[in-house]
């Protein structure tokens, strides 16, 4: 029961990042680059504090440099896409791209895949294509923003693949955040303005320090306790939580098409990961 609650808390944190990002950049008007930079700085501060409390420090490596770049390429597009994308649709595109990236990465690394797994991925990709493609009655999703979110999902998928063999996930996560700090400060410098209502700063700091820093640490703490397939399927709950939270907290439309598309994408991914 305790493990289930920890997994549930991590998934809520992941979904909250979508809601907080949408809240900060869309409703409070915070510049997306400033939001991403502040989120990275806050996350790095939290992880550094956790590492100082734990004691010990992992070694720097080329893999950590690659992971840091992937983290940066996730954070910045993630914030930019949420200027337009609804929280739920953005989370659906993000985690669809994450699962597809990890699935493709596993196949390229020589892990055996079945026809059922490929079929599930095809169904999921078809659902994402339908969500992103403009058509009468389509959800409010602009193709350019959806593609930017797809880049964020690809980057997070690569970040996850790089860290799969980590012997010290918390330490490696902290190193990745710290390595990207100069770029985070660069994002703050590139932002046209840092002026925003206090709610924008609160959303960015909460997203970085709590939902990213603590949320990621919690997730990597619980990962060794559950099977890989359980971890993959658990993440499918994130878009559902984000869709419902977006409707309740941000007054975003909850249409039948969004629900059907979500079911197709998540169902396809569930079929694929269940066969691993």
Buried (B, 14 or more C-beta within 10 A) or exposed (E): EEEEEBBEBBBBBBBBBBBBBBBBBBBBBBBBBBBBBBBBBBBBBBBBEBBEEEEEEBEEEEBBBBBBBBBBBBBBBBBBBBBBBBBBBBBBBBBBBBBBBBBBBBBEEEEEBEEEBBBBBEBBBBBBEBBBEEEEEBBEBBEEBBBBBBBBBBBBBBBBBBBEEBEBBBBBBBBBBBBBBEBBEBBBEEBEEBEBEEBBBBBBBBBBBBBBBBBBBBBBEBBEEBEEEBBBBBBBBBBBBBBBBBBEBBEBEBBEBBEEBBEBBBBBBBBBBEBB
